[in-house]
């Protein structure tokens, strides 16, 4: 299917939360595959962010007063619209970010699955529930969740729908408003989903998209929001964490990774080699969960390397708006330069390129071959730093223990992949890996796609979690309401103060023996 028509970008541009857009400078958004103009987007300012938050705070009060089921109905309609407009959304993703059709399809489906999951669990998850009070019968204690208020989102270019709207959905379901800053390279992908949400019945002022530079728009969002969700580099994540700490607001971030794969003797090497293509080269390696280090037991290292290199050489690249290609383009000249520099540095210091290593201008201005290295040492930039491109290094190791130790020898801890002779052995290895998610017998998709499970990083890979129960409740403030019934804590008139205090001892012992006090149920209505 062709690139979306120019009038579509004109329509989406009107949805940006920009005051007086006609008087603003604009940024050109180009098709990654060709460099041709897609459309222009007005550049937001701090004043635009302030105005968006003012409107959002008014809208949030009315929105949070609605029942959770009423809010969820909006997102059920949105999910249907995502499926109905799937082809258009894939076209837009490919045009703006340069990804292959299959990767675009996975992202659109990911948005739909995340929406479905949270729309279905939110009414139960946000329902107030009763826990055992200090004194049974005398005290009724209820836990409930209040929305944070207006949540800020600073989202990346690599998955501009899933890592923006996919994060905003649970926040909105929890009763919050949302102000989002898309990456400057991919604003239309976010705006297209905003349009679908408005069509589904979401109040226009409740969700605002403010495009513009991070130094201005991003900073203003951090200075206004009641909670911040950020996806991006560890360096920027640290800066934002300090700014949030200064305001004493909550913060969640998925940051960088230098993700390992472990391959042990006994693993099915043909299967591993095929799956490693996905793990390393999905979205041209521009994925925080991508594998960039492969540790292989030495006894099978030569055989695995041969199979993986052959599979990589057969990987089909291209700029097609169909499913005929496996890997698309890098997104920008900056990314192309980053990958090129890492490979040149590694080669100059003794690494061997087994396959790839070259730009492919014959396919498009930003294409780069999937590249496999050996002989990488810590003296090389790509050894410990995230390349964020189609580059992976293979490291033979003598034992599984060495593989585990080297996998953990990093400041990051986002994702890992383990392949062993048996599932049980793979799971045993996984438990020793310091990473927020570990996939046994796959690269990254099963853990990330398990919506009921939390996803996030350890160490320099992030703070907090998306997905699962935590992915929604982080956008709320827990509130305890304890109601004293029948008798408050004053000394009863028929007892002395001493008698009352002495009665506390056997009463406390009795309470400690009651079952289920340490794990409050989430099934009883308040």
C-alpha positions in Angstrom: 0.0 0.0 0.0 1.3 3.5 -0.8 2.4 6.1 1.7 -0.6 7.9 3.3 -1.9 10.8 1.3 -0.7 14.4 2.1 -4.2 15.5 3.3 -4.0 12.8 6.0 -0.9 14.5 7.5 -2.6 17.8 7.3 -5.6 16.4 9.2 -3.5 14.9 11.9 -1.4 18.0 12.3 -4.6 19.9 13.4 -4.8 17.5 16.4 -1.6 18.7 18.0 -2.1 20.8 21.1 -0.6 24.0 19.7 -2.1 27.4 20.3 -2.0 29.6 17.2 -0.3 26.9 14.9 -0.3 29.2 11.9 2.2 31.4 13.6 4.6 28.7 14.5 7.8 27.3 12.9 7.3 23.8 11.6 9.4 20.7 11.4 9.6 18.6 8.2 8.7 14.9 8.7 10.1 12.8 5.9 9.5 9.2 4.7 12.5 7.2 6.1 12.7 4.9 3.1 13.1 7.8 0.6 13.7 11.1 2.4 10.5 12.5 0.7 8.3 14.9 2.6 5.3 13.4 4.5 4.1 16.6 6.1 5.1 19.4 8.5 4.3 19.6 12.2 4.2 22.8 14.2 6.9 23.1 16.9 5.5 23.3 20.4 6.6 25.6 23.2 6.5 25.7 27.0 3.4 27.9 26.8 1.6 25.2 24.8 2.4 22.6 27.5 1.1 25.0 30.2 -2.1 25.5 28.3 -2.5 21.7 27.7 -2.1 21.0 31.4 -4.6 23.7 32.4 -7.2 22.1 30.1 -6.3 18.6 31.2 -6.7 19.4 34.9 -10.3 20.5 34.3 -11.1 17.5 32.1 -9.5 15.1 34.5 -11.9 16.0 37.3 -15.0 15.1 35.2 -13.3 12.0 33.8 -12.3 10.6 37.2 -15.9 11.0 38.3 -17.0 8.5 35.7 -17.2 4.8 36.7 -14.3 2.7 35.7 -16.5 0.6 33.5 -17.7 3.7 31.7 -14.1 4.7 31.1 -13.2 1.2 30.0 -16.0 1.3 27.4 -14.2 4.1 25.6 -11.1 1.9 25.3 -13.0 -1.1 24.1 -14.2 1.1 21.2 -10.7 2.4 20.6 -9.4 -1.2 20.4 -12.0 -2.0 17.7 -10.9 1.2 15.8 -7.2 0.1 16.0 -8.1 -3.2 14.3 -10.3 -1.5 11.8 -7.5 0.9 10.8 -4.7 -1.6 11.1 -3.5 -1.2 7.5 -3.3 2.6 7.7 -1.5 2.5 11.1 1.1 0.1 9.6 1.6 2.3 6.6 2.1 5.3 8.9 4.6 3.4 11.1 6.6 2.3 8.1 6.7 5.7 6.6 7.7 7.6 9.7 10.1 5.1 11.4 11.3 2.9 8.5 10.5 -0.4 10.1 9.5 -3.6 8.2 5.9 -4.5 7.7 6.0 -7.4 10.2 7.5 -5.2 12.9 4.8 -2.5 12.2 2.1 -5.2 12.5 3.5 -6.4 15.8 3.4 -2.8 17.2 -0.2 -2.2 16.1 -1.3 -5.5 17.6 0.7 -4.7 20.7 -1.4 -1.5 21.2 -4.6 -3.4 20.7 -3.6 -6.2 23.2 -2.4 -3.7 25.8 -5.7 -1.8 25.5 -7.8 -5.0 25.7 -5.9 -6.2 28.8 -6.2 -3.0 30.8 -9.8 -2.3 29.7 -10.8 -5.7 31.1 -8.8 -5.7 34.4 -9.2 -2.1 35.3 -12.7 -2.4 36.9 -11.6 -5.2 39.1 -8.2 -3.7 39.9 -9.4 -0.3 40.8 -12.3 -1.5 42.9 -11.9 -0.6 46.6 -11.2 -3.7 48.8 -11.4 -4.4 52.4 -8.5 -5.6 54.5 -8.3 -6.8 58.1 -8.6 -3.8 60.4 -6.5 -3.1 63.5 -9.3 -4.7 65.6 -11.7 -7.0 63.8 -15.3 -5.9 63.8 -14.4 -2.6 65.7 -12.5 -1.2 62.7 -13.3 -1.4 59.0 -10.2 -0.7 56.8 -10.6 -0.2 53.0 -7.9 0.4 50.4 -8.8 2.4 47.3 -6.9 4.0 44.5 -7.1 7.7 43.5 -5.7 8.9 40.2 -2.4 10.9 40.2 -3.9 13.8 38.2 -2.2 14.7 34.9 0.5 12.2 33.8 3.3 13.3 31.5 4.7 11.0 28.8 7.9 11.5 26.9 8.0 8.8 24.2 10.6 7.5 21.8 10.8 7.1 18.0 11.5 3.4 17.8 8.0 2.2 18.8 6.1 5.5 18.6 2.6 4.0 19.1 3.1 1.2 21.6 5.5 3.2 23.8 3.3 6.2 24.0 -0.4 5.4 23.7 0.3 1.9 25.0 1.5 3.5 28.2 -1.1 6.2 28.3 -4.1 3.8 28.2 -3.7 2.4 31.7 -3.1 5.9 33.1 -6.3 7.2 31.5 -8.2 4.1 32.7 -7.1 4.9 36.2 -8.8 8.3 35.9 -5.9 10.5 34.9 -5.4 13.0 32.1 -2.4 12.7 29.8 0.0 15.1 28.1 2.3 13.4 25.7 5.4 14.5 23.8 6.1 12.4 20.8 9.7 12.1 19.5 10.2 14.8 16.9 10.8 12.3 14.2 7.5 10.4 14.6 4.7 12.7 15.7 2.1 11.5 13.3 2.1 7.9 14.6 1.0 9.2 18.0 -1.5 11.7 16.6 -3.2 9.0 14.5 -3.9 7.1 17.7 -5.1 10.2 19.5 -7.5 10.7 16.6 -8.9 7.2 17.1 -9.2 7.8 20.9 -11.2 11.0 20.3 -13.4 9.0 17.8 -13.9 6.4 20.5 -15.3 9.0 22.9 -12.2 10.2 24.9 -12.7 13.9 25.8 -10.4 16.0 23.6 -8.8 18.0 26.5 -8.1 14.8 28.5 -5.3 13.8 26.1 -3.0 16.3 24.6 -0.2 15.7 22.2 2.5 18.5 22.2 5.2 18.0 19.6 8.5 19.8 20.0 12.1 19.5 21.3 12.8 17.7 24.5 14.7 20.6 26.0 11.6 22.8 25.8 8.5 20.7 25.6 9.9 17.7 27.6 11.2 20.0 30.3 7.8 21.8 30.6 6.0 18.5 30.9 8.3 17.4 33.8 7.7 20.7 35.5 3.9 20.4 35.2 3.0 16.7 35.6 1.9 14.8 38.6 3.8 11.7 37.4 6.2 11.0 34.5 6.6 8.1 32.2 9.7 8.2 30.1 11.2 5.8 27.5 14.6 6.6 26.2 18.3 6.6 27.0 19.8 6.0 30.4 21.6 9.3 30.3 18.4 11.3 29.8 16.6 9.0 32.2 19.0 10.0 35.0 18.5 13.7 34.3 14.7 13.4 34.4 14.9 11.3 37.6 16.7 14.1 39.3 14.2 16.7 38.1 11.3 14.6 39.3 12.9 14.0 42.6 13.2 17.8 43.0 9.5 18.1 42.6 8.8 14.9 44.7 6.7 13.3 42.0 6.6 9.7 40.9 8.6 8.5 37.9 8.8 5.4 35.8 11.3 4.8 33.0 12.3 2.2 30.6 15.9 3.0 29.6 18.8 1.4 27.7 20.0 -2.2 27.6 23.0 -4.3 26.5 21.0 -7.5 26.3 22.7 -10.9 26.4 21.8 -14.3 24.9 23.2 -17.5 26.4 23.4 -20.6 24.2 24.5 -23.9 25.9 25.5 -27.3 24.6 22.4 -29.3 23.8 20.3 -26.5 22.5 18.7 -26.9 19.1 21.1 -24.7 17.1 19.0 -24.4 14.0 16.1 -23.1 16.1 18.4 -20.8 18.0 19.9 -19.3 14.9 16.5 -18.6 13.4 15.2 -17.0 16.6 18.4 -15.0 17.1 17.5 -13.1 13.9 14.4 -11.8 15.6 16.2 -11.1 18.9 19.0 -9.2 17.2 17.6 -7.6 14.1 13.9 -6.9 14.6 13.3 -3.2 13.9 16.9 -3.1 12.6 18.1 -3.6 16.1 16.5 -0.3 17.2 14.8 -1.9 20.1 15.6 -1.6 23.8 15.1 -5.4 24.2 17.4 -6.4 21.3 20.2 -8.8 21.9 23.7 -7.3 21.3 25.8 -10.0 23.1 25.7 -13.8 22.4 27.6 -16.1 24.8 27.9 -19.6 23.4 29.5 -22.6 25.0 32.7 -23.2 23.2 31.9 -26.8 22.3 29.0 -25.6 20.0 30.3 -22.1 19.3 31.7 -22.8 15.8 28.6 -24.7 14.7 26.2 -22.0 16.1 28.2 -19.2 14.5 28.1 -20.8 11.1 24.4 -21.3 11.3 23.7 -17.8 12.6 25.9 -16.1 10.0 24.2 -18.1 7.2 20.8 -17.1 8.5 21.8 -13.5 8.8 23.1 -13.5 5.2 19.7 -14.7 4.0 17.8 -12.0 5.9 15.9 -9.9 3.4 16.1 -6.1 3.7 13.9 -3.7 1.8 11.6 -0.7 1.7 8.5 -2.5 0.8 5.0 -1.7 2.2 4.2 -5.5 2.4 5.4 -8.6 4.2 8.1 -9.5 1.7 11.0 -8.1 3.7 12.3 -9.0 7.2 14.3 -5.9 8.1 13.7 -2.3 7.3 15.8 0.8 7.6 17.5 2.8 10.4 15.5 5.9 11.2 18.0 8.7 10.9 21.4 9.8 9.7 22.4 9.9 13.4 21.6 6.3 13.9 23.4 5.4 10.7 26.5 7.2 11.9 26.3 5.6 15.3 26.3 2.1 13.9 29.0 2.9 11.4 31.2 4.3 14.0 30.8 1.3 16.4 31.8 -1.1 13.6 34.7 1.0 12.4 36.0 1.3 16.0 35.7 -2.5 16.6 37.4 -3.3 13.3 40.3 -0.9 14.0 40.9 -2.6 17.4 40.9 -6.2 16.1 37.3 -7.4 15.8 36.3 -9.5 12.8 33.2 -8.8 10.8 31.7 -12.2 9.9 28.9 -10.7 7.8 27.4 -7.3 7.1 29.2 -4.1 8.2 28.1 -1.9 5.3 25.5 0.8 4.6 23.1 -0.1 1.8 22.3 3.2 -0.1 21.0 1.1 -3.0 18.0 0.2 -0.8 17.5 3.6 0.7 19.4 6.4 2.3 19.5 4.9 5.8 19.7 1.1 5.3 22.5 -0.8 7.0 23.3 -4.5 6.8 22.7 -6.8 9.8 26.2 -7.3 11.2 27.8 -10.1 13.2 31.2 -9.6 15.0 33.7 -11.8 16.8 36.8 -10.9 18.7 35.1 -8.0 20.5 37.0 -6.8 23.6 36.3 -4.3 26.3 38.6 -1.8 24.5 35.9 -1.4 21.9 33.0 1.0 22.1 30.4 -1.6 21.2 31.5 -4.0 24.0 29.6 -2.4 26.8 27.7 0.5 25.2 24.4 0.1 23.6 24.7 0.4 19.8 20.9 0.4 19.2 21.3 -0.9 15.7 21.7 -4.2 13.7 25.0 -5.2 15.4 25.7 -8.2 17.6 28.9 -9.8 18.9 29.4 -13.5 19.5 31.6 -14.6 22.5 32.6 -18.2 23.0 32.8 -19.2 26.7 34.1 -22.3 28.4 31.2 -22.9 30.8 27.7 -21.9 31.5 28.8 -20.3 34.7 31.1 -18.1 32.7 28.3 -17.2 30.4 26.1 -16.1 33.3 28.9 -14.1 34.9 29.6 -12.3 31.7 25.9 -11.7 31.0 25.6 -10.0 34.4 28.8 -8.0 34.0 27.0 -4.8 32.8 25.4 -1.8 34.3 22.2 -2.7 32.4 19.6 -5.3 33.2 16.6 -5.1 30.8 16.2 -8.3 28.9 18.0 -11.6 28.3 17.5 -14.8 26.2 18.5 -18.3 27.3 18.7 -21.5 25.2 19.7 -24.8 26.8 19.2 -28.5 26.3 16.0 -28.6 28.4 13.4 -26.1 29.5 14.2 -26.8 33.1 17.8 -26.1 32.6 17.0 -22.9 30.7 14.7 -21.7 33.6 17.5 -22.4 36.1 19.9 -20.3 34.2 17.2 -17.5 33.8 16.9 -17.3 37.6 20.6 -16.3 37.8 20.3 -13.5 35.3 20.0 -9.9 36.6 17.4 -8.6 34.1 13.8 -7.4 34.4 12.8 -10.1 31.8 14.3 -13.3 30.7 13.0 -15.4 27.7 13.7 -19.1 27.7 13.8 -20.4 24.1 13.0 -17.1 22.5 14.5 -13.6 22.2 12.2 -11.0 23.7 8.6 -11.3 22.4 7.1 -13.8 24.9 8.0 -11.7 28.0 7.1 -8.4 26.5 3.9 -9.7 25.1 2.7 -11.3 28.3 0.6 -8.4 29.3 -0.1 -9.7 32.8 3.6 -9.7 33.7 5.5 -6.6 34.6 8.2 -5.4 32.2 11.1 -3.1 33.0 14.7 -2.9 33.8 17.2 -3.3 36.7 20.2 -1.1 37.2 20.7 1.5 34.5 17.9 0.0 32.4 15.1 1.7 34.3 12.8 2.4 37.2 9.3 1.0 37.7 7.5 -1.3 35.3 5.0 -1.2 32.4 2.5 -4.0 31.8 0.8 -6.1 34.5 -0.9 -4.8 37.6 2.1 -2.5 38.3 1.6 -0.9 34.8 -1.7 0.5 35.9 -1.5 1.0 39.7 1.7 3.1 39.3 -0.6 5.8 38.0 -2.6 5.9 41.2 -2.2 6.9 44.8 -3.2 4.2 47.3 -5.4 5.6 50.0 -6.4 3.8 53.2 -9.7 4.6 54.8 -10.1 3.2 58.3 -13.5 3.6 60.0 -13.9 3.0 63.7 -17.2 1.3 64.5 -19.1 0.8 67.8 -16.2 1.8 70.1 -13.3 4.2 69.5 -10.0 3.9 71.2 -11.0 5.9 74.3 -11.1 3.9 77.5 -14.6 2.5 78.0 -16.4 4.1 81.0 -16.6 0.7 82.8 -12.8 0.2 82.7 -9.9 2.0 84.2 -7.1 3.2 81.9 -4.9 0.4 83.3 -7.5 -2.3 82.7 -8.0 -1.0 79.1 -4.3 -1.1 78.4 -3.9 -4.6 79.8 -6.7 -5.8 77.6 -4.7 -4.7 74.6 -2.2 -7.5 75.1 -4.5 -10.6 74.7 -6.4 -8.7 72.0 -3.2 -8.1 70.0 -2.3 -11.8 70.4 -5.7 -12.9 69.2 -5.5 -10.6 66.1 -2.1 -11.9 65.2 -3.5 -15.4 65.0 -6.2 -14.5 62.5 -5.6 -16.0 59.0 -4.9 -13.9 55.9 -3.9 -10.7 57.5 -0.6 -10.4 55.7 -1.9 -10.8 52.2 -5.0 -8.7 51.7 -7.6 -10.2 49.3 -8.6 -8.3 46.2 -11.9 -10.0 45.9 -14.1 -8.5 48.6 -16.1 -5.4 47.8 -15.7 -2.5 50.3 
